[in-house]
Amino acid sequence: MKELSNRVAIVGVDESDEIGSLPNVSQLSLHLQSIHNAIVDAGLKISDIDGIFTAGQHSPVLLGESLGITPRYVDSTTVGGCSFIIMVGHALVALHHGLCDVAVVSHGESGRSGTGVTRSRDTSLVGQFEMPYGFGGAPTYFGMITTRHMHEYGTSLENWADVAVSTRAWAGLNPKAKFQDPITVQDVLDSRPMFYPFNLLNICLVTDAGGAVVLTRADRAKDCAKKPVYVRGAGEGAEHTLVTNMQDLPMSRATTISGNKAFEMAGVSHSDFDHIMLYDAFTSGPPIMLESLGFCKPGEGVSFFEDGKSTPGGSLPINTNGGGLSYTHSGMYGIFPIIEAVRQQRGECGNRQVPGASMSLVNGMGGMLSTAGTIVLSHEQ
């Protein structure tokens, strides 16, 4: 995989026209708006797209038909919110081998309004053997993971609150963020109890939103409108379906596997990163990901969010768009950390710009740490 490092670049990114509560906008429209905006960002045309990658309810074939194009390559890998991060790696391989020339990874979801959402009976292992007995839903599952972490390592409610405070500090600098007012640890602890150990401010937003990422080979990327951001490394991992079958609860084997693959491909170590984007459906997610990625020992991930280390001006900026906790979270969040990392590498983030950002890590989970995707991005080859 090392030979694929820097062979492909991200040349366009953008969200849907609006994000938030959009009951009159279909999921398909969120896709199409995002793709159009990202293609314009790249300085390309819709007709240039010949590879379509998407996850969720809408197939890449439907997107192609709606865009008026016939793709040469499609991918609909759906393994949770990290699917889009994983798809960057899939697009890398497809582009490198000439299976397509311009790839778009697209997301559109009416997580809040439910516009156009269809539901069916869940016949999976979870649907058969956990949900009927009252054990189910993301807060319940991640609550179990989090309380186990607290039991094993002595982490506290205050530690998880630090993550929300840090993320909100970045959201205050992002005009697209849903919540921008600063909060304190006490605000998090005093917010409405939801599912132990989570209060309202420990849990991500529920929004409608779309996002898209456009990729092409490095030799063509230099002719696009914006500074190319090269895919230095990519990795994916999978472990379990049922949380009750996690082998190293609360650590994520899938995250470890995906991170090791991406770091090896990129030829980088933990100290090389000056910017990190992590999937934050719950405040305990980012610290557990940092631990599973090997940035620190188990139980020590919360230290990255103490004393302003991860906030604006801190030593290691994390989740600079405001994250799923304060910026947006449509349900499958993984496209948005990629968009922010690309903008940081281009130097486009205004007053939230990380000075001298040269290496970004994007890591996300699918399901309850069941799957994971990791990519290493840089504007330097």
Secondary structure, DSSP 8 states (H G I E B T S, - for coil): -GGGTTSEEEEEEEE-S--B--TTS-HHHHHHHHHHHHHHHHT--GGG--EEEE-SSS-HHHHHHHHT---SEEE---SSTTHHHHHHHHHHHHHHTTS-SEEEEEEEEETTT-TT-------SHHHHHTGGGT--SHHHHHHHHHHHHHHHH---HHHHHHHHHHHHHHHTT-TT-S--S---HHHHHHS-EEETTEEGGGB----EEEEEEEEEEHHHHTTSSS--EEEEEEEEEE--SSGGG-TTTTS-HHHHHHHHHHHHHHT--GGG-SEEEE--SBTTHHHHHHHHHTSS-TT-GGGGGSTTSSSTTSSS-B-TT-IIIII---S--THHHHHHHHHHHHT--GGG--TT---EEEEEEETTTTEEEEEEEES--
